[in-house]
């Protein structure tokens, strides 16, 4: 559950903002009515900043890597029922 705090309230209740970020999730802080920052736990921050693998690395690490696939196109009828 996200909670929205005005900056003055967040300053006055920083300990509570931090506790809620740890127990309830991200806490949004506004300045002049605009959402400006989010307070999150360090664990959540680490998840967002960990190196992400490339798309090709994702497929190479797949349990299906190395399986030969038959990629030939079926010469049967097309979706509209027209011979190709």
BANUBA-958930 format. One record per atom (N, C-alpha, C): residue number from 1; residue in one letter; atom name; x, y, z. Coordinates in Angstrom, 1 decimal, m for minus. Last residue first. Example, Ala and Ser with C-alpha at 12.3 -4.5 7.8 and 13.67 -1.06 7.14 Angstrom:
2
{r 2,'S','N',{12.8,m2.2,7.1}};
{r 2,'S','CA',{13.7,m1.1,7.1}};
{r 2,'S','C',{12.9,0.0,7.9}};
{r 1,'A','N',{13.2,m5.7,7.8}};
{r 1,'A','CA',{12.3,m4.5,7.8}};
{r 1,'A','C',{13.2,m3.3,7.8}};
***
This chain:
84
{r 84,'X','N',{m1.2,m21.4,m50.1}};
{r 84,'X','CA',{0.0,m20.6,m50.3}};
{r 84,'X','C',{0.8,m21.1,m51.4}};
{r 83,'X','N',{m4.7,m21.4,m50.3}};
{r 83,'X','CA',{m3.5,m22.1,m50.4}};
{r 83,'X','C',{m2.3,m21.1,m50.7}};
{r 82,'X','N',{m6.8,m19.9,m47.9}};
{r 82,'X','CA',{m6.2,m19.8,m49.2}};
{r 82,'X','C',{m4.9,m20.5,m49.2}};
{r 81,'X','N',{m7.9,m19.6,m45.4}};
{r 81,'X','CA',{m8.3,m20.8,m46.2}};
{r 81,'X','C',{m7.8,m20.7,m47.6}};
{r 80,'X','N',{m7.0,m17.7,m43.8}};
{r 80,'X','CA',{m8.2,m17.4,m44.5}};
{r 80,'X','C',{m8.7,m18.5,m45.4}};
{r 79,'X','N',{m4.7,m18.9,m42.7}};
{r 79,'X','CA',{m5.9,m18.6,m41.8}};
{r 79,'X','C',{m7.1,m18.3,m42.6}};
{r 78,'X','N',{m3.8,m21.2,m45.3}};
{r 78,'X','CA',{m3.5,m20.1,m44.4}};
{r 78,'X','C',{m4.8,m19.9,m43.5}};
{r 77,'X','N',{m3.1,m24.7,m45.5}};
{r 77,'X','CA',{m4.0,m23.6,m45.7}};
{r 77,'X','C',{m3.6,m22.5,m44.8}};
{r 76,'X','N',{0.4,m25.7,m45.6}};
{r 76,'X','CA',{m1.1,m26.0,m45.7}};
{r 76,'X','C',{m1.9,m24.7,m45.9}};
{r 75,'X','N',{3.0,m25.6,m45.1}};
{r 75,'X','CA',{2.6,m25.2,m46.5}};
{r 75,'X','C',{1.1,m25.4,m46.7}};
{r 74,'X','N',{4.5,m24.4,m42.3}};
{r 74,'X','CA',{3.5,m25.4,m42.8}};
{r 74,'X','C',{3.0,m24.8,m44.1}};
{r 73,'X','N',{7.9,m23.7,m42.3}};
{r 73,'X','CA',{6.6,m23.2,m42.3}};
{r 73,'X','C',{5.7,m24.3,m42.9}};
{r 72,'X','N',{10.4,m24.9,m40.0}};
{r 72,'X','CA',{9.8,m24.8,m41.4}};
{r 72,'X','C',{8.4,m24.4,m41.3}};
{r 71,'X','N',{11.6,m25.1,m37.6}};
{r 71,'X','CA',{11.1,m23.8,m37.9}};
{r 71,'X','C',{10.6,m23.7,m39.3}};
{r 70,'X','N',{11.9,m27.2,m35.1}};
{r 70,'X','CA',{11.5,m27.3,m36.5}};
{r 70,'X','C',{10.9,m26.0,m36.9}};
{r 69,'X','N',{14.6,m26.9,m32.9}};
{r 69,'X','CA',{13.3,m26.6,m33.2}};
{r 69,'X','C',{13.0,m26.7,m34.7}};
{r 68,'X','N',{16.7,m28.5,m30.6}};
{r 68,'X','CA',{16.5,m28.2,m32.0}};
{r 68,'X','C',{15.0,m28.0,m32.2}};
{r 67,'X','N',{17.9,m27.1,m27.6}};
{r 67,'X','CA',{16.9,m28.0,m28.2}};
{r 67,'X','C',{16.7,m27.5,m29.6}};
{r 66,'X','N',{19.5,m25.1,m26.6}};
{r 66,'X','CA',{20.1,m26.3,m27.2}};
{r 66,'X','C',{19.1,m27.3,m27.8}};
{r 65,'X','N',{17.4,m24.2,m23.9}};
{r 65,'X','CA',{18.6,m23.9,m24.7}};
{r 65,'X','C',{19.2,m25.2,m25.3}};
{r 64,'X','N',{15.4,m24.6,m22.2}};
{r 64,'X','CA',{15.2,m25.1,m23.5}};
{r 64,'X','C',{16.3,m24.8,m24.4}};
{r 63,'X','N',{16.0,m23.3,m19.9}};
{r 63,'X','CA',{16.1,m24.8,m19.8}};
{r 63,'X','C',{15.9,m25.4,m21.2}};
{r 62,'X','N',{18.0,m20.4,m20.7}};
{r 62,'X','CA',{16.7,m21.1,m20.7}};
{r 62,'X','C',{16.9,m22.6,m20.6}};
{r 61,'X','N',{20.2,m19.0,m21.1}};
{r 61,'X','CA',{20.1,m19.6,m19.8}};
{r 61,'X','C',{18.8,m20.4,m19.7}};
{r 60,'X','N',{19.8,m17.9,m23.6}};
{r 60,'X','CA',{20.9,m18.9,m23.4}};
{r 60,'X','C',{20.8,m19.6,m22.1}};
{r 59,'X','N',{17.8,m16.1,m23.1}};
{r 59,'X','CA',{17.5,m17.3,m23.9}};
{r 59,'X','C',{18.6,m18.4,m23.8}};
{r 58,'X','N',{19.2,m14.2,m21.6}};
{r 58,'X','CA',{18.0,m14.8,m21.1}};
{r 58,'X','C',{17.7,m16.1,m21.8}};
{r 57,'X','N',{21.2,m13.4,m23.4}};
{r 57,'X','CA',{21.6,m14.2,m22.2}};
{r 57,'X','C',{20.4,m14.9,m21.6}};
{r 56,'X','N',{19.6,m11.9,m25.1}};
{r 56,'X','CA',{20.2,m13.2,m25.6}};
{r 56,'X','C',{20.7,m14.0,m24.4}};
{r 55,'X','N',{18.8,m9.8,m23.5}};
{r 55,'X','CA',{17.8,m10.7,m24.0}};
{r 55,'X','C',{18.4,m12.0,m24.5}};
{r 54,'X','N',{21.0,m9.6,m20.7}};
{r 54,'X','CA',{20.5,m9.2,m22.0}};
{r 54,'X','C',{19.5,m10.2,m22.4}};
{r 53,'X','N',{20.2,m9.1,m17.2}};
{r 53,'X','CA',{20.8,m9.8,m18.3}};
{r 53,'X','C',{20.3,m9.3,m19.6}};
{r 52,'X','N',{20.9,m6.4,m15.0}};
{r 52,'X','CA',{19.9,m7.3,m15.7}};
{r 52,'X','C',{20.6,m7.9,m16.9}};
{r 51,'X','N',{22.3,m5.8,m11.9}};
{r 51,'X','CA',{22.5,m5.9,m13.3}};
{r 51,'X','C',{21.5,m6.9,m14.0}};
{r 50,'X','N',{20.2,m4.2,m9.6}};
{r 50,'X','CA',{21.0,m5.3,m10.0}};
{r 50,'X','C',{21.1,m5.3,m11.5}};
{r 49,'X','N',{18.3,m2.2,m9.0}};
{r 49,'X','CA',{19.6,m1.8,m9.5}};
{r 49,'X','C',{20.6,m2.9,m9.9}};
{r 48,'X','N',{16.0,m3.3,m8.0}};
{r 48,'X','CA',{15.9,m2.5,m9.1}};
{r 48,'X','C',{17.3,m2.2,m9.8}};
{r 47,'X','N',{17.0,m4.7,m5.8}};
{r 47,'X','CA',{16.3,m5.5,m6.8}};
{r 47,'X','C',{16.3,m4.6,m8.1}};
{r 46,'X','N',{17.9,m2.6,m4.2}};
{r 46,'X','CA',{18.9,m3.5,m4.8}};
{r 46,'X','C',{18.3,m4.3,m5.9}};
{r 45,'X','N',{15.5,m1.4,m3.5}};
{r 45,'X','CA',{16.4,m0.7,m4.3}};
{r 45,'X','C',{17.4,m1.6,m5.0}};
{r 44,'X','N',{14.5,m3.4,m1.8}};
{r 44,'X','CA',{13.8,m3.1,m3.1}};
{r 44,'X','C',{14.7,m2.4,m4.0}};
{r 43,'X','N',{16.4,m3.2,0.3}};
{r 43,'X','CA',{16.2,m4.5,m0.5}};
{r 43,'X','C',{15.5,m4.2,m1.8}};
{r 42,'X','N',{15.9,m0.6,1.2}};
{r 42,'X','CA',{17.2,m0.9,0.5}};
{r 42,'X','C',{17.1,m2.2,m0.3}};
{r 41,'X','N',{12.6,0.5,0.5}};
{r 41,'X','CA',{13.6,m0.2,1.4}};
{r 41,'X','C',{14.8,m0.4,0.5}};
{r 40,'X','N',{11.9,3.9,m0.6}};
{r 40,'X','CA',{11.8,2.4,m0.7}};
{r 40,'X','C',{12.8,1.8,0.2}};
{r 39,'X','N',{10.3,6.8,m1.3}};
{r 39,'X','CA',{11.2,6.2,m0.3}};
{r 39,'X','C',{10.9,4.7,m0.4}};
{r 38,'X','N',{10.3,8.9,m4.1}};
{r 38,'X','CA',{9.7,7.7,m3.5}};
{r 38,'X','C',{10.8,7.2,m2.5}};
{r 37,'X','N',{9.4,12.3,m5.1}};
{r 37,'X','CA',{10.4,11.2,m4.7}};
{r 37,'X','C',{9.6,10.1,m4.1}};
{r 36,'X','N',{7.3,13.8,m6.2}};
{r 36,'X','CA',{8.7,14.1,m6.5}};
{r 36,'X','C',{9.6,13.0,m6.2}};
{r 35,'X','N',{4.1,14.8,m7.2}};
{r 35,'X','CA',{4.9,13.7,m6.7}};
{r 35,'X','C',{6.3,13.8,m7.2}};
{r 34,'X','N',{3.1,18.1,m6.3}};
{r 34,'X','CA',{3.6,17.2,m7.3}};
{r 34,'X','C',{4.4,16.0,m6.7}};
{r 33,'X','N',{2.4,19.8,m4.2}};
{r 33,'X','CA',{1.4,19.0,m4.8}};
{r 33,'X','C',{1.8,18.1,m5.9}};
{r 32,'X','N',{4.9,20.8,m3.4}};
{r 32,'X','CA',{3.9,21.7,m4.0}};
{r 32,'X','C',{2.9,20.9,m4.8}};
{r 31,'X','N',{5.9,17.6,m3.4}};
{r 31,'X','CA',{6.4,18.9,m3.1}};
{r 31,'X','C',{5.5,19.9,m4.0}};
{r 30,'X','N',{5.4,14.3,m1.9}};
{r 30,'X','CA',{5.1,15.4,m2.8}};
{r 30,'X','C',{5.7,16.7,m2.4}};
{r 29,'X','N',{6.5,11.0,m1.8}};
{r 29,'X','CA',{6.6,12.3,m1.2}};
{r 29,'X','C',{6.3,13.4,m2.2}};
{r 28,'X','N',{5.4,7.7,m1.2}};
{r 28,'X','CA',{5.6,8.8,m2.2}};
{r 28,'X','C',{5.6,10.1,m1.4}};
{r 27,'X','N',{6.8,4.7,m0.4}};
{r 27,'X','CA',{6.2,5.9,0.2}};
{r 27,'X','C',{6.5,7.1,m0.7}};
{r 26,'X','N',{6.6,1.2,m1.0}};
{r 26,'X','CA',{7.0,2.5,m1.4}};
{r 26,'X','C',{6.2,3.6,m0.8}};
{r 25,'X','N',{5.7,m0.9,1.9}};
{r 25,'X','CA',{6.1,m0.6,0.5}};
{r 25,'X','C',{6.4,0.8,0.3}};
{r 24,'X','N',{5.3,m1.6,4.5}};
{r 24,'X','CA',{4.1,m1.4,3.7}};
{r 24,'X','C',{4.5,m1.2,2.2}};
{r 23,'X','N',{7.8,m1.8,5.9}};
{r 23,'X','CA',{6.7,m2.7,6.2}};
{r 23,'X','C',{5.6,m2.7,5.2}};
{r 22,'X','N',{9.6,0.2,4.9}};
{r 22,'X','CA',{10.0,m1.2,5.2}};
{r 22,'X','C',{8.9,m2.2,5.3}};
{r 21,'X','N',{8.0,2.4,4.7}};
{r 21,'X','CA',{8.6,1.9,3.5}};
{r 21,'X','C',{9.1,0.5,3.7}};
{r 20,'X','N',{7.3,2.7,7.4}};
{r 20,'X','CA',{6.2,2.2,6.4}};
{r 20,'X','C',{6.9,1.8,5.1}};
{r 19,'X','N',{9.8,3.5,8.4}};
{r 19,'X','CA',{9.1,2.3,8.9}};
{r 19,'X','C',{8.1,1.8,7.9}};
{r 18,'X','N',{10.0,5.9,7.0}};
{r 18,'X','CA',{11.0,4.8,6.8}};
{r 18,'X','C',{10.4,3.5,7.2}};
{r 17,'X','N',{7.9,7.4,8.0}};
{r 17,'X','CA',{8.0,7.2,6.6}};
{r 17,'X','C',{8.9,6.0,6.3}};
{r 16,'X','N',{8.7,7.5,10.7}};
{r 16,'X','CA',{7.4,6.7,10.3}};
{r 16,'X','C',{7.5,6.4,8.8}};
{r 15,'X','N',{10.9,9.0,10.6}};
{r 15,'X','CA',{11.0,7.7,11.1}};
{r 15,'X','C',{9.8,6.9,10.7}};
{r 14,'X','N',{9.9,11.5,9.6}};
{r 14,'X','CA',{10.8,10.7,8.8}};
{r 14,'X','C',{10.9,9.2,9.3}};
{r 13,'X','N',{8.0,13.4,10.2}};
{r 13,'X','CA',{7.7,12.0,10.6}};
{r 13,'X','C',{8.6,11.1,9.8}};
{r 12,'X','N',{8.8,15.9,9.2}};
{r 12,'X','CA',{8.4,15.8,10.6}};
{r 12,'X','C',{8.3,14.3,11.1}};
{r 11,'X','N',{9.1,15.2,6.5}};
{r 11,'X','CA',{10.3,15.7,7.3}};
{r 11,'X','C',{10.0,15.5,8.8}};
{r 10,'X','N',{6.5,14.5,5.8}};
{r 10,'X','CA',{7.6,13.5,5.7}};
{r 10,'X','C',{8.8,13.9,6.5}};
{r 9,'X','N',{5.2,17.0,6.1}};
{r 9,'X','CA',{4.9,15.9,7.0}};
{r 9,'X','C',{6.0,14.8,7.0}};
{r 8,'X','N',{6.6,18.4,4.1}};
{r 8,'X','CA',{6.7,18.9,5.5}};
{r 8,'X','C',{6.3,17.8,6.4}};
{r 7,'X','N',{5.8,17.0,1.8}};
{r 7,'X','CA',{7.2,17.0,2.2}};
{r 7,'X','C',{7.4,17.5,3.6}};
{r 6,'X','N',{3.1,14.8,2.2}};
{r 6,'X','CA',{3.5,16.1,1.8}};
{r 6,'X','C',{4.9,16.2,2.4}};
{r 5,'X','N',{2.9,11.4,1.1}};
{r 5,'X','CA',{3.2,12.3,2.1}};
{r 5,'X','C',{3.5,13.7,1.5}};
{r 4,'X','N',{1.0,8.5,0.4}};
{r 4,'X','CA',{1.5,9.8,m0.2}};
{r 4,'X','C',{1.7,10.8,1.0}};
{r 3,'X','N',{1.7,5.1,0.3}};
{r 3,'X','CA',{1.2,6.3,1.1}};
{r 3,'X','C',{1.8,7.5,0.5}};
{r 2,'X','N',{0.8,2.0,m1.1}};
{r 2,'X','CA',{1.6,3.2,m1.1}};
{r 2,'X','C',{0.9,4.3,m0.3}};
{r 1,'X','N',{0.8,m1.2,0.0}};
{r 1,'X','CA',{0.0,0.0,0.0}};
{r 1,'X','C',{0.9,1.2,0.0}};
***
